[in-house]
């Protein structure tokens, strides 16, 4: 099974260069996701774009498998990557700014997906967890006044990448999954929370 780690965004709100290689507790954000994915015995491929050349260089230097897409947007780049890589089976898609993710989270999501009859699965965290952490709430047009927020950890079917997929929502009440880095303030909060889980 593969995990496409999406690292091609412009990160304009963070204002700290390319988000995936921004450092937190002396490590690149990307390294936290790679550790979680590889610890769950999933094969990672980092998806960069024309907007993240330093992330591509970082992957090259660390011998991490990567693919550079055109940078048209998250969904467009994901579709492009799945088609170029000819991935037909179920696969993870993970945002590269989730430093609190663990191998246990990955395995929990994988197991739930294979118990489900749905094509896809997305992970959501209660909005109260974001409020408790004191961090920014991601902009998301899919919220629809929900009490939960998607965190950027999903499983989809590669063979249905160009179609709408029936999705199960898995709600996980874990402050680490709410660590979505969008601002300098989010970085500071993540530093403190991850210190407690080291």
C-alpha positions as CSV (number, residue, x, y, z in Angstrom):
1,X,0.0,0.0,0.0
2,X,1.2,3.5,-0.8
3,X,0.9,6.8,0.9
4,X,1.0,10.0,-1.2
5,X,2.3,12.8,1.1
6,X,1.1,16.0,-0.4
7,X,3.8,18.7,-0.2
8,X,3.2,21.0,-3.2
9,X,1.3,23.9,-1.6
10,X,2.5,27.5,-1.6
11,X,2.2,27.9,2.2
12,X,1.4,31.6,2.0
13,X,-0.1,31.9,5.5
14,X,2.9,30.3,7.2
15,X,5.3,32.8,5.6
16,X,8.2,30.5,6.4
17,X,9.3,29.1,3.1
18,X,8.2,25.6,2.0
19,X,5.9,24.1,4.6
20,X,7.0,20.5,4.3
21,X,10.6,21.3,5.2
22,X,9.8,23.9,7.9
23,X,11.4,22.6,11.1
24,X,9.7,21.8,14.3
25,X,11.7,20.5,17.3
26,X,14.7,20.4,15.0
27,X,13.1,18.2,12.4
28,X,11.4,18.9,9.1
29,X,7.6,18.5,9.2
30,X,7.9,16.0,6.4
31,X,10.0,13.7,8.6
32,X,7.2,13.2,11.1
33,X,4.9,12.0,8.4
34,X,7.5,9.7,6.9
35,X,8.3,8.1,10.3
36,X,4.6,7.4,10.8
37,X,4.0,6.0,7.4
38,X,7.1,3.8,7.3
39,X,6.5,2.6,10.9
40,X,3.1,1.3,9.7
41,X,4.8,-0.5,6.8
42,X,3.3,1.8,4.2
43,X,5.3,2.9,1.2
44,X,5.6,6.8,1.1
45,X,5.8,8.9,-2.1
46,X,6.2,12.6,-1.6
47,X,4.2,14.7,-4.0
48,X,5.9,18.0,-4.7
49,X,5.1,20.7,-7.2
50,X,6.8,23.5,-9.2
51,X,6.2,25.7,-6.1
52,X,8.2,23.4,-3.8
53,X,11.6,22.9,-5.4
54,X,13.5,22.8,-2.1
55,X,11.2,20.0,-0.9
56,X,12.0,18.1,-4.1
57,X,15.7,18.6,-3.4
58,X,15.3,17.5,0.2
59,X,13.7,14.3,-1.0
60,X,16.4,13.7,-3.5
61,X,19.1,14.2,-0.9
62,X,17.4,11.9,1.6
63,X,16.7,9.2,-1.0
64,X,12.9,9.6,-0.5
65,X,10.7,8.7,-3.4
66,X,9.0,11.7,-4.8
67,X,7.1,13.1,-7.8
68,X,6.8,16.7,-9.0
69,X,3.4,17.7,-10.2
70,X,2.2,20.8,-12.0
71,X,1.0,22.7,-8.8
72,X,-2.5,23.4,-10.1
73,X,-4.1,22.6,-6.7
74,X,-4.3,19.9,-4.1
75,X,-7.0,17.8,-5.9
76,X,-5.5,18.4,-9.3
77,X,-2.0,17.4,-8.2
78,X,-3.4,14.3,-6.4
79,X,-5.2,13.2,-9.5
80,X,-2.1,13.9,-11.6
81,X,0.1,11.9,-9.3
82,X,-2.2,8.9,-9.1
83,X,-2.5,8.7,-12.9
84,X,1.2,9.2,-13.5
85,X,2.1,6.5,-10.9
86,X,-0.6,4.3,-12.3
87,X,-2.0,3.5,-8.8
88,X,-5.1,1.4,-9.0
89,X,-5.4,0.1,-5.4
90,X,-6.5,1.9,-2.2
91,X,-3.9,4.4,-1.1
92,X,-3.4,7.0,1.7
93,X,-3.3,10.7,1.0
94,X,-1.7,12.7,3.8
95,X,-1.0,16.4,4.1
96,X,2.7,17.1,4.8
97,X,1.9,19.5,7.7
98,X,0.6,16.9,10.3
99,X,3.5,16.4,12.7
100,X,1.3,14.8,15.3
101,X,0.5,11.8,13.1
102,X,1.7,8.4,14.3
103,X,2.0,4.9,13.0
104,X,-0.9,3.9,15.3
105,X,-3.1,6.5,13.6
106,X,-2.2,5.1,10.2
107,X,-2.9,1.5,11.2
108,X,-6.2,2.5,12.9
109,X,-7.3,4.2,9.7
110,X,-6.2,1.4,7.5
111,X,-8.0,-1.2,9.6
112,X,-11.2,0.8,9.7
113,X,-11.1,1.3,5.9
114,X,-10.9,-2.5,5.3
115,X,-13.8,-3.0,7.7
116,X,-15.8,-0.5,5.8
117,X,-17.8,-1.0,2.6
118,X,-17.0,2.5,1.4
119,X,-14.7,3.5,-1.5
120,X,-12.9,6.1,0.6
121,X,-12.3,7.1,4.2
122,X,-11.5,10.5,5.7
123,X,-10.3,11.4,9.2
124,X,-12.0,14.2,11.2
125,X,-11.3,15.7,14.6
126,X,-13.9,17.5,16.7
127,X,-13.6,21.3,16.4
128,X,-13.5,21.5,20.2
129,X,-10.0,19.9,20.0
130,X,-8.8,22.7,17.8
131,X,-10.3,25.2,20.2
132,X,-8.7,23.5,23.2
133,X,-5.3,23.6,21.5
134,X,-5.8,27.3,20.7
135,X,-4.7,26.9,17.1
136,X,-6.0,28.2,13.8
137,X,-8.9,26.3,12.3
138,X,-8.2,25.2,8.7
139,X,-10.2,26.9,6.0
140,X,-12.4,24.2,4.5
141,X,-15.4,24.5,2.2
142,X,-16.5,21.0,3.1
143,X,-17.3,21.8,6.8
144,X,-21.0,22.5,6.2
145,X,-21.4,23.7,9.8
146,X,-20.1,20.3,11.1
147,X,-18.8,19.9,14.6
148,X,-15.7,18.1,13.1
149,X,-13.0,19.2,10.8
150,X,-11.1,17.0,8.3
151,X,-7.4,16.8,9.1
152,X,-5.9,15.7,5.7
153,X,-5.5,12.0,6.4
154,X,-7.5,9.9,3.9
155,X,-7.7,6.6,2.0
156,X,-9.0,6.6,-1.5
157,X,-9.2,4.2,-4.4
158,X,-6.7,4.9,-7.1
159,X,-8.9,3.3,-9.8
160,X,-11.7,5.7,-9.0
161,X,-9.5,8.9,-8.8
162,X,-11.5,10.7,-11.5
163,X,-14.9,9.8,-10.0
164,X,-16.8,10.7,-6.8
165,X,-16.1,8.1,-4.2
166,X,-18.5,7.1,-1.4
167,X,-16.7,8.1,1.8
168,X,-16.9,7.1,5.4
169,X,-15.9,9.8,8.0
170,X,-13.8,8.5,10.9
171,X,-13.8,10.8,13.9
172,X,-10.7,10.6,16.1
173,X,-10.6,12.7,19.2
174,X,-6.8,13.2,19.4
175,X,-5.1,16.5,19.8
176,X,-2.1,15.3,17.9
177,X,-4.2,15.0,14.7
178,X,-5.4,18.5,15.1
179,X,-1.8,19.8,14.7
180,X,-2.3,21.2,11.2
181,X,0.4,23.8,10.6
182,X,-0.8,26.9,8.9
183,X,0.6,29.8,10.9
184,X,3.6,30.6,13.1
185,X,1.3,30.3,16.1
186,X,0.4,26.8,15.0
187,X,4.1,25.9,15.0
188,X,4.5,27.2,18.5
189,X,1.5,25.1,19.7
190,X,2.8,22.0,18.0
191,X,6.2,22.4,19.6
192,X,4.6,22.3,23.1
193,X,2.2,19.5,22.4
194,X,4.8,17.3,20.7
195,X,7.1,17.8,23.7
196,X,4.5,16.1,25.8
197,X,4.4,13.1,23.5
198,X,8.1,12.6,23.0
